[in-house]
Amino acid sequence: MKKVQVVEANEITVRNIQAYMERVVTKFGSGAKVDCPKEFLGKKVYLIIEKDEE
């Protein structure tokens, strides 16, 4: 299995977005998933993980 490198950053700029939404990651078998509307099937998406406030 290919391992994806995670890059931490404090700021991100996104242009020409179609939509944005806030979702919760849920358990799915032995992994996890994020639900989104069918209209985004086949679209390239970016998932941003927030740090927990401590």
PDB file of N, CA, C and O in Angstrom:
ATOM      1  N   MET A   1       0.848  -1.169   0.000  1.00  0.00           N
ATOM      2  CA  MET A   1       0.000   0.000   0.000  1.00  0.00           C
ATOM      3  C   MET A   1       0.896   1.236   0.000  1.00  0.00           C
ATOM      4  O   MET A   1       1.907   1.275   0.703  1.00  0.00           O
ATOM      5  N   LYS A   2       0.529   2.235  -0.782  1.00  0.00           N
ATOM      6  CA  LYS A   2       1.272   3.488  -0.870  1.00  0.00           C
ATOM      7  C   LYS A   2       0.948   4.360   0.333  1.00  0.00           C
ATOM      8  O   LYS A   2      -0.220   4.528   0.686  1.00  0.00           O
ATOM      9  N   LYS A   3       1.973   4.914   0.961  1.00  0.00           N
ATOM     10  CA  LYS A   3       1.786   5.784   2.116  1.00  0.00           C
ATOM     11  C   LYS A   3       1.791   7.240   1.637  1.00  0.00           C
ATOM     12  O   LYS A   3       2.680   7.644   0.887  1.00  0.00           O
ATOM     13  N   VAL A   4       0.815   8.013   2.063  1.00  0.00           N
ATOM     14  CA  VAL A   4       0.692   9.411   1.671  1.00  0.00           C
ATOM     15  C   VAL A   4       1.430  10.277   2.679  1.00  0.00           C
ATOM     16  O   VAL A   4       1.234  10.135   3.886  1.00  0.00           O
ATOM     17  N   GLN A   5       2.276  11.173   2.187  1.00  0.00           N
ATOM     18  CA  GLN A   5       3.009  12.079   3.069  1.00  0.00           C
ATOM     19  C   GLN A   5       2.085  13.217   3.494  1.00  0.00           C
ATOM     20  O   GLN A   5       1.412  13.827   2.663  1.00  0.00           O
ATOM     21  N   VAL A   6       2.063  13.495   4.796  1.00  0.00           N
ATOM     22  CA  VAL A   6       1.239  14.566   5.342  1.00  0.00           C
ATOM     23  C   VAL A   6       2.127  15.776   5.594  1.00  0.00           C
ATOM     24  O   VAL A   6       3.169  15.670   6.239  1.00  0.00           O
ATOM     25  N   VAL A   7       1.705  16.929   5.077  1.00  0.00           N
ATOM     26  CA  VAL A   7       2.450  18.167   5.261  1.00  0.00           C
ATOM     27  C   VAL A   7       1.633  19.088   6.156  1.00  0.00           C
ATOM     28  O   VAL A   7       0.489  19.417   5.842  1.00  0.00           O
ATOM     29  N   GLU A   8       2.225  19.501   7.270  1.00  0.00           N
ATOM     30  CA  GLU A   8       1.532  20.416   8.175  1.00  0.00           C
ATOM     31  C   GLU A   8       1.800  21.849   7.753  1.00  0.00           C
ATOM     32  O   GLU A   8       2.937  22.210   7.448  1.00  0.00           O
ATOM     33  N   ALA A   9       0.759  22.663   7.734  1.00  0.00           N
ATOM     34  CA  ALA A   9       0.892  24.069   7.379  1.00  0.00           C
ATOM     35  C   ALA A   9      -0.074  24.874   8.247  1.00  0.00           C
ATOM     36  O   ALA A   9      -1.054  24.339   8.764  1.00  0.00           O
ATOM     37  N   ASN A  10       0.212  26.142   8.396  1.00  0.00           N
ATOM     38  CA  ASN A  10      -0.628  27.005   9.215  1.00  0.00           C
ATOM     39  C   ASN A  10      -1.630  27.795   8.394  1.00  0.00           C
ATOM     40  O   ASN A  10      -2.569  28.366   8.950  1.00  0.00           O
ATOM     41  N   GLU A  11      -1.449  27.838   7.092  1.00  0.00           N
ATOM     42  CA  GLU A  11      -2.332  28.638   6.249  1.00  0.00           C
ATOM     43  C   GLU A  11      -2.470  27.975   4.885  1.00  0.00           C
ATOM     44  O   GLU A  11      -1.516  27.404   4.356  1.00  0.00           O
ATOM     45  N   ILE A  12      -3.664  28.058   4.329  1.00  0.00           N
ATOM     46  CA  ILE A  12      -3.898  27.531   2.988  1.00  0.00           C
ATOM     47  C   ILE A  12      -4.773  28.522   2.224  1.00  0.00           C
ATOM     48  O   ILE A  12      -5.709  29.091   2.786  1.00  0.00           O
ATOM     49  N   THR A  13      -4.470  28.724   0.957  1.00  0.00           N
ATOM     50  CA  THR A  13      -5.252  29.603   0.099  1.00  0.00           C
ATOM     51  C   THR A  13      -5.827  28.753  -1.033  1.00  0.00           C
ATOM     52  O   THR A  13      -5.099  28.015  -1.697  1.00  0.00           O
ATOM     53  N   VAL A  14      -7.134  28.864  -1.247  1.00  0.00           N
ATOM     54  CA  VAL A  14      -7.800  28.078  -2.277  1.00  0.00           C
ATOM     55  C   VAL A  14      -8.556  29.034  -3.184  1.00  0.00           C
ATOM     56  O   VAL A  14      -9.256  29.931  -2.715  1.00  0.00           O
ATOM     57  N   ARG A  15      -8.407  28.833  -4.490  1.00  0.00           N
ATOM     58  CA  ARG A  15      -9.105  29.679  -5.461  1.00  0.00           C
ATOM     59  C   ARG A  15     -10.018  28.825  -6.320  1.00  0.00           C
ATOM     60  O   ARG A  15      -9.804  27.622  -6.467  1.00  0.00           O
ATOM     61  N   ASN A  16     -11.028  29.450  -6.882  1.00  0.00           N
ATOM     62  CA  ASN A  16     -11.976  28.797  -7.797  1.00  0.00           C
ATOM     63  C   ASN A  16     -12.648  27.581  -7.171  1.00  0.00           C
ATOM     64  O   ASN A  16     -12.736  26.528  -7.802  1.00  0.00           O
ATOM     65  N   ILE A  17     -13.120  27.718  -5.941  1.00  0.00           N
ATOM     66  CA  ILE A  17     -13.796  26.592  -5.310  1.00  0.00           C
ATOM     67  C   ILE A  17     -15.256  26.544  -5.748  1.00  0.00           C
ATOM     68  O   ILE A  17     -15.868  27.575  -6.027  1.00  0.00           O
ATOM     69  N   GLN A  18     -15.795  25.349  -5.803  1.00  0.00           N
ATOM     70  CA  GLN A  18     -17.205  25.176  -6.154  1.00  0.00           C
ATOM     71  C   GLN A  18     -18.055  25.188  -4.894  1.00  0.00           C
ATOM     72  O   GLN A  18     -19.172  25.707  -4.899  1.00  0.00           O
ATOM     73  N   ALA A  19     -17.531  24.619  -3.816  1.00  0.00           N
ATOM     74  CA  ALA A  19     -18.269  24.552  -2.558  1.00  0.00           C
ATOM     75  C   ALA A  19     -17.304  24.220  -1.437  1.00  0.00           C
ATOM     76  O   ALA A  19     -16.173  23.798  -1.675  1.00  0.00           O
ATOM     77  N   TYR A  20     -17.766  24.415  -0.215  1.00  0.00           N
ATOM     78  CA  TYR A  20     -17.020  23.917   0.931  1.00  0.00           C
ATOM     79  C   TYR A  20     -18.021  23.462   1.975  1.00  0.00           C
ATOM     80  O   TYR A  20     -19.146  23.959   2.027  1.00  0.00           O
ATOM     81  N   MET A  21     -17.613  22.522   2.800  1.00  0.00           N
ATOM     82  CA  MET A  21     -18.515  21.976   3.803  1.00  0.00           C
ATOM     83  C   MET A  21     -17.712  21.453   4.984  1.00  0.00           C
ATOM     84  O   MET A  21     -16.517  21.178   4.871  1.00  0.00           O
ATOM     85  N   GLU A  22     -18.379  21.325   6.098  1.00  0.00           N
ATOM     86  CA  GLU A  22     -17.753  20.777   7.295  1.00  0.00           C
ATOM     87  C   GLU A  22     -18.406  19.439   7.585  1.00  0.00           C
ATOM     88  O   GLU A  22     -19.630  19.352   7.688  1.00  0.00           O
ATOM     89  N   ARG A  23     -17.606  18.403   7.718  1.00  0.00           N
ATOM     90  CA  ARG A  23     -18.102  17.057   7.971  1.00  0.00           C
ATOM     91  C   ARG A  23     -17.272  16.408   9.074  1.00  0.00           C
ATOM     92  O   ARG A  23     -16.184  16.878   9.406  1.00  0.00           O
ATOM     93  N   VAL A  24     -17.800  15.324   9.636  1.00  0.00           N
ATOM     94  CA  VAL A  24     -17.097  14.547  10.646  1.00  0.00           C
ATOM     95  C   VAL A  24     -16.662  13.230  10.017  1.00  0.00           C
ATOM     96  O   VAL A  24     -17.442  12.603   9.301  1.00  0.00           O
ATOM     97  N   VAL A  25     -15.437  12.805  10.273  1.00  0.00           N
ATOM     98  CA  VAL A  25     -14.940  11.524   9.788  1.00  0.00           C
ATOM     99  C   VAL A  25     -15.590  10.426  10.626  1.00  0.00           C
ATOM    100  O   VAL A  25     -15.599  10.500  11.855  1.00  0.00           O
ATOM    101  N   THR A  26     -16.136   9.404   9.956  1.00  0.00           N
ATOM    102  CA  THR A  26     -16.804   8.315  10.660  1.00  0.00           C
ATOM    103  C   THR A  26     -16.135   6.982  10.331  1.00  0.00           C
ATOM    104  O   THR A  26     -15.465   6.850   9.307  1.00  0.00           O
ATOM    105  N   LYS A  27     -16.321   6.011  11.199  1.00  0.00           N
ATOM    106  CA  LYS A  27     -15.735   4.688  11.021  1.00  0.00           C
ATOM    107  C   LYS A  27     -16.406   3.982   9.847  1.00  0.00           C
ATOM    108  O   LYS A  27     -17.619   4.081   9.662  1.00  0.00           O
ATOM    109  N   PHE A  28     -15.602   3.266   9.052  1.00  0.00           N
ATOM    110  CA  PHE A  28     -16.107   2.509   7.914  1.00  0.00           C
ATOM    111  C   PHE A  28     -15.259   1.254   7.793  1.00  0.00           C
ATOM    112  O   PHE A  28     -14.154   1.301   7.251  1.00  0.00           O
ATOM    113  N   GLY A  29     -15.763   0.133   8.291  1.00  0.00           N
ATOM    114  CA  GLY A  29     -14.986  -1.106   8.287  1.00  0.00           C
ATOM    115  C   GLY A  29     -13.737  -0.943   9.134  1.00  0.00           C
ATOM    116  O   GLY A  29     -13.822  -0.597  10.313  1.00  0.00           O
ATOM    117  N   SER A  30     -12.567  -1.193   8.533  1.00  0.00           N
ATOM    118  CA  SER A  30     -11.313  -1.024   9.266  1.00  0.00           C
ATOM    119  C   SER A  30     -10.670   0.327   8.957  1.00  0.00           C
ATOM    120  O   SER A  30      -9.516   0.560   9.317  1.00  0.00           O
ATOM    121  N   GLY A  31     -11.408   1.216   8.294  1.00  0.00           N
ATOM    122  CA  GLY A  31     -10.889   2.537   7.929  1.00  0.00           C
ATOM    123  C   GLY A  31     -11.829   3.634   8.380  1.00  0.00           C
ATOM    124  O   GLY A  31     -12.499   3.520   9.406  1.00  0.00           O
ATOM    125  N   ALA A  32     -11.866   4.703   7.590  1.00  0.00           N
ATOM    126  CA  ALA A  32     -12.719   5.844   7.910  1.00  0.00           C
ATOM    127  C   ALA A  32     -13.225   6.460   6.609  1.00  0.00           C
ATOM    128  O   ALA A  32     -12.684   6.203   5.533  1.00  0.00           O
ATOM    129  N   LYS A  33     -14.282   7.282   6.726  1.00  0.00           N
ATOM    130  CA  LYS A  33     -14.832   7.944   5.539  1.00  0.00           C
ATOM    131  C   LYS A  33     -15.395   9.305   5.907  1.00  0.00           C
ATOM    132  O   LYS A  33     -15.659   9.590   7.076  1.00  0.00           O
ATOM    133  N   VAL A  34     -15.574  10.133   4.902  1.00  0.00           N
ATOM    134  CA  VAL A  34     -16.233  11.426   5.055  1.00  0.00           C
ATOM    135  C   VAL A  34     -17.336  11.463   4.006  1.00  0.00           C
ATOM    136  O   VAL A  34     -17.067  11.293   2.816  1.00  0.00           O
ATOM    137  N   ASP A  35     -18.565  11.682   4.433  1.00  0.00           N
ATOM    138  CA  ASP A  35     -19.694  11.739   3.499  1.00  0.00           C
ATOM    139  C   ASP A  35     -19.733  13.084   2.790  1.00  0.00           C
ATOM    140  O   ASP A  35     -19.421  14.120   3.377  1.00  0.00           O
ATOM    141  N   CYS A  36     -20.120  13.053   1.517  1.00  0.00           N
ATOM    142  CA  CYS A  36     -20.347  14.292   0.772  1.00  0.00           C
ATOM    143  C   CYS A  36     -21.423  14.024  -0.275  1.00  0.00           C
ATOM    144  O   CYS A  36     -21.709  12.865  -0.576  1.00  0.00           O
ATOM    145  N   PRO A  37     -22.024  15.074  -0.838  1.00  0.00           N
ATOM    146  CA  PRO A  37     -23.099  14.901  -1.815  1.00  0.00           C
ATOM    147  C   PRO A  37     -22.634  14.184  -3.089  1.00  0.00           C
ATOM    148  O   PRO A  37     -21.467  14.284  -3.468  1.00  0.00           O
ATOM    149  N   LYS A  38     -23.548  13.461  -3.748  1.00  0.00           N
ATOM    150  CA  LYS A  38     -23.248  12.727  -4.981  1.00  0.00           C
ATOM    151  C   LYS A  38     -22.745  13.632  -6.104  1.00  0.00           C
ATOM    152  O   LYS A  38     -22.012  13.179  -6.983  1.00  0.00           O
ATOM    153  N   GLU A  39     -23.128  14.885  -6.081  1.00  0.00           N
ATOM    154  CA  GLU A  39     -22.731  15.789  -7.170  1.00  0.00           C
ATOM    155  C   GLU A  39     -21.209  15.929  -7.275  1.00  0.00           C
ATOM    156  O   GLU A  39     -20.700  16.410  -8.287  1.00  0.00           O
ATOM    157  N   PHE A  40     -20.487  15.514  -6.239  1.00  0.00           N
ATOM    158  CA  PHE A  40     -19.033  15.628  -6.250  1.00  0.00           C
ATOM    159  C   PHE A  40     -18.338  14.319  -6.615  1.00  0.00           C
ATOM    160  O   PHE A  40     -17.111  14.245  -6.550  1.00  0.00           O
ATOM    161  N   LEU A  41     -19.094  13.275  -7.000  1.00  0.00           N
ATOM    162  CA  LEU A  41     -18.488  12.016  -7.436  1.00  0.00           C
ATOM    163  C   LEU A  41     -17.551  12.287  -8.605  1.00  0.00           C
ATOM    164  O   LEU A  41     -17.923  12.981  -9.552  1.00  0.00           O
ATOM    165  N   GLY A  42     -16.358  11.754  -8.547  1.00  0.00           N
ATOM    166  CA  GLY A  42     -15.384  11.925  -9.623  1.00  0.00           C
ATOM    167  C   GLY A  42     -14.605  13.227  -9.567  1.00  0.00           C
ATOM    168  O   GLY A  42     -13.706  13.433 -10.383  1.00  0.00           O
ATOM    169  N   LYS A  43     -14.921  14.109  -8.633  1.00  0.00           N
ATOM    170  CA  LYS A  43     -14.226  15.389  -8.497  1.00  0.00           C
ATOM    171  C   LYS A  43     -12.968  15.207  -7.656  1.00  0.00           C
ATOM    172  O   LYS A  43     -12.910  14.322  -6.802  1.00  0.00           O
ATOM    173  N   LYS A  44     -11.979  16.029  -7.894  1.00  0.00           N
ATOM    174  CA  LYS A  44     -10.770  16.048  -7.073  1.00  0.00           C
ATOM    175  C   LYS A  44     -11.071  16.901  -5.846  1.00  0.00           C
ATOM    176  O   LYS A  44     -11.548  18.029  -5.975  1.00  0.00           O
ATOM    177  N   VAL A  45     -10.795  16.367  -4.658  1.00  0.00           N
ATOM    178  CA  VAL A  45     -11.090  17.079  -3.419  1.00  0.00           C
ATOM    179  C   VAL A  45      -9.849  17.105  -2.529  1.00  0.00           C
ATOM    180  O   VAL A  45      -8.933  16.299  -2.692  1.00  0.00           O
ATOM    181  N   TYR A  46      -9.838  18.031  -1.601  1.00  0.00           N
ATOM    182  CA  TYR A  46      -8.783  18.134  -0.603  1.00  0.00           C
ATOM    183  C   TYR A  46      -9.437  18.042   0.763  1.00  0.00           C
ATOM    184  O   TYR A  46     -10.465  18.673   1.011  1.00  0.00           O
ATOM    185  N   LEU A  47      -8.852  17.272   1.631  1.00  0.00           N
ATOM    186  CA  LEU A  47      -9.364  17.102   2.976  1.00  0.00           C
ATOM    187  C   LEU A  47      -8.389  17.776   3.933  1.00  0.00           C
ATOM    188  O   LEU A  47      -7.202  17.448   3.945  1.00  0.00           O
ATOM    189  N   ILE A  48      -8.881  18.715   4.732  1.00  0.00           N
ATOM    190  CA  ILE A  48      -8.047  19.461   5.679  1.00  0.00           C
ATOM    191  C   ILE A  48      -8.394  18.992   7.082  1.00  0.00           C
ATOM    192  O   ILE A  48      -9.557  19.036   7.481  1.00  0.00           O
ATOM    193  N   ILE A  49      -7.402  18.547   7.829  1.00  0.00           N
ATOM    194  CA  ILE A  49      -7.605  18.048   9.183  1.00  0.00           C
ATOM    195  C   ILE A  49      -7.207  19.136  10.174  1.00  0.00           C
ATOM    196  O   ILE A  49      -6.075  19.617  10.150  1.00  0.00           O
ATOM    197  N   GLU A  50      -8.136  19.523  11.045  1.00  0.00           N
ATOM    198  CA  GLU A  50      -7.851  20.527  12.059  1.00  0.00           C
ATOM    199  C   GLU A  50      -7.175  19.896  13.268  1.00  0.00           C
ATOM    200  O   GLU A  50      -7.479  18.763  13.639  1.00  0.00           O
ATOM    201  N   LYS A  51      -6.261  20.634  13.874  1.00  0.00           N
ATOM    202  CA  LYS A  51      -5.654  20.184  15.127  1.00  0.00           C
ATOM    203  C   LYS A  51      -6.667  20.334  16.235  1.00  0.00           C
ATOM    204  O   LYS A  51      -7.464  21.272  16.238  1.00  0.00           O
ATOM    205  N   ASP A  52      -6.636  19.402  17.185  1.00  0.00           N
ATOM    206  CA  ASP A  52      -7.497  19.499  18.360  1.00  0.00           C
ATOM    207  C   ASP A  52      -7.016  20.648  19.234  1.00  0.00           C
ATOM    208  O   ASP A  52      -5.816  20.813  19.456  1.00  0.00           O
ATOM    209  N   GLU A  53      -7.963  21.439  19.727  1.00  0.00           N
ATOM    210  CA  GLU A  53      -7.605  22.521  20.652  1.00  0.00           C
ATOM    211  C   GLU A  53      -7.353  21.899  22.012  1.00  0.00           C
ATOM    212  O   GLU A  53      -8.180  21.147  22.528  1.00  0.00           O
ATOM    213  N   GLU A  54      -6.210  22.216  22.582  1.00  0.00           N
ATOM    214  CA  GLU A  54      -5.859  21.651  23.894  1.00  0.00           C
ATOM    215  C   GLU A  54      -5.769  22.713  24.931  1.00  0.00           C
ATOM    216  O   GLU A  54      -5.483  22.420  26.092  1.00  0.00           O
TER     217      GLU A  54
END
